[in-house]
Amino acid sequence: MSDKSNNHGIEKLLREIDNTLKWQSSNLHKKVADLLYPRLESLLWLEKRLAIKGQLPPLSGWPAAPDFLLRLHTWVCKHKPQVVVETGSGVTTLVIADALRQNGSGKLISLEHLQEYADKTNETLKDEALTAWVELRVGVLVPWYGEHLNPADAEKSSRWYSLDLEGIEQINLLIVDGPPGATCLYARYPALPAFFEWLAPTAEIWMDDANRQEEKDISEAWAERYGFELELIPLEKGMSRLWRAGGVTPAAPSATVDTSERSLGLDFSIGR
Ligand SMILES: C[S@@+](CC[C@H](N)C(=O)[O-])C[C@H]1O[C@@H](n2cnc3c(N)ncnc32)[C@H](O)[C@@H]1O
């Protein structure tokens, strides 16, 4: 082979490498931009809405993503639910409590299985004078014998929060973000069987992480078995929303300004 055709081959190879690198880098740039810009946008709006004085824990990894948190805060401020229940405490607990305080009414019951994280969340609630809006109930995960999608002969048997659910009724919003997926197959399924009886007719159920197949399957099974409408919302981690057809989202009651100790440290300014 002549030197000329050898050089030609090398030049062609270099051009191909160059094109591949350009294509990969623009692809990577697009992927980063697609994830980062909506995240930043949600964070900016969330920061505008929150009235807390300190900061939220870092929002990467375990907590709900900023787009879910923003939607949650906005919904609670708009619909003024009186009873919110969540499974899996953390950033969502702070965000809901902040919205309830801005509303001037309502309570959040948060179920948590790990004392360590309940303590962390309680500490932040205390620092922000938000404790009066939240009952954080801690209970380890224990065997669950109710209805489930986890097969009876599964490697990991079904478990759910060992909690006294007393006093929980007329739930307006149920947020399902626990227990962890590693608990057993379809770990979050018991949330609806456990709370179904206590839902207000107009209740909404929101499931975080609905990009995952298990969470999608749970949401579809809930919709079918319990007669709910289902919407899958394409957020960063995915969200499913369930509600009863004909159920009207609660009309926002007029804010009641509390004169009890609940109101201590309150800041009602919404447009901070
Ligand atoms: C899927 S995470 C979501 C918790 C919450 N709904 C949120 O979005 O922030 C579920 C678990 O994370 C754990 N968790 C809570 N606070 C935490 C923290 N500061 N660091 C690490 N894990 C935490 C808790 O055990 C909680 O049940």
The ligand as an SDF file (V2000), in Angstrom:
LIG
                    3D

 27 29  0  0  0  0  0  0  0  0999 V2000
  -37.7580    7.7250   49.4590 C   0  0  0  0  0  0  0  0  0  0  0  0
  -37.1450    8.5490   50.8730 S   0  0  0  0  0  0  0  0  0  0  0  0
  -38.2370    9.9090   50.8280 C   0  0  0  0  0  0  0  0  0  0  0  0
  -38.6250   10.5640   52.0530 C   0  0  0  0  0  0  0  0  0  0  0  0
  -39.4980   11.8230   51.8750 C   0  0  0  0  0  0  0  0  0  0  0  0
  -40.8060   11.5450   51.3750 N   0  0  0  0  0  0  0  0  0  0  0  0
  -38.8250   12.8410   50.9840 C   0  0  0  0  0  0  0  0  0  0  0  0
  -39.1200   12.9370   49.8140 O   0  0  0  0  0  0  0  0  0  0  0  0
  -37.9760   13.5360   51.4830 O   0  0  0  0  0  0  0  0  0  0  0  0
  -37.6770    7.5330   52.1320 C   0  0  0  0  0  0  0  0  0  0  0  0
  -36.8100    7.4090   53.3450 C   0  0  0  0  0  0  0  0  0  0  0  0
  -35.6610    8.2200   53.3310 O   0  0  0  0  0  0  0  0  0  0  0  0
  -35.1830    8.2750   54.6750 C   0  0  0  0  0  0  0  0  0  0  0  0
  -34.6910    9.6020   55.0440 N   0  0  0  0  0  0  0  0  0  0  0  0
  -35.3660   10.6060   55.6340 C   0  0  0  0  0  0  0  0  0  0  0  0
  -34.5460   11.6450   55.9150 N   0  0  0  0  0  0  0  0  0  0  0  0
  -33.3250   11.2730   55.4900 C   0  0  0  0  0  0  0  0  0  0  0  0
  -32.0480   11.8970   55.4800 C   0  0  0  0  0  0  0  0  0  0  0  0
  -31.8720   13.1310   56.0140 N   0  0  0  0  0  0  0  0  0  0  0  0
  -31.0060   11.2360   54.9320 N   0  0  0  0  0  0  0  0  0  0  0  0
  -31.1620   10.0170   54.3960 C   0  0  0  0  0  0  0  0  0  0  0  0
  -32.3560    9.3560   54.3770 N   0  0  0  0  0  0  0  0  0  0  0  0
  -33.4160    9.9730   54.9130 C   0  0  0  0  0  0  0  0  0  0  0  0
  -36.3530    7.9010   55.5740 C   0  0  0  0  0  0  0  0  0  0  0  0
  -36.1140    6.6510   56.1920 O   0  0  0  0  0  0  0  0  0  0  0  0
  -37.5050    7.8260   54.6000 C   0  0  0  0  0  0  0  0  0  0  0  0
  -38.4770    6.9050   55.0060 O   0  0  0  0  0  0  0  0  0  0  0  0
  1  2  1  0
  2  3  1  0
  2 10  1  0
  3  4  1  0
  4  5  1  0
  5  6  1  0
  5  7  1  0
  7  8  2  0
  7  9  1  0
 10 11  1  0
 11 12  1  0
 11 26  1  0
 12 13  1  0
 13 14  1  0
 13 24  1  0
 14 15  1  0
 14 23  1  0
 15 16  2  0
 16 17  1  0
 17 18  1  0
 17 23  2  0
 18 19  1  0
 18 20  2  0
 20 21  1  0
 21 22  2  0
 22 23  1  0
 24 25  1  0
 24 26  1  0
 26 27  1  0
M  CHG  2   2   1   9  -1
M  END
$$$$
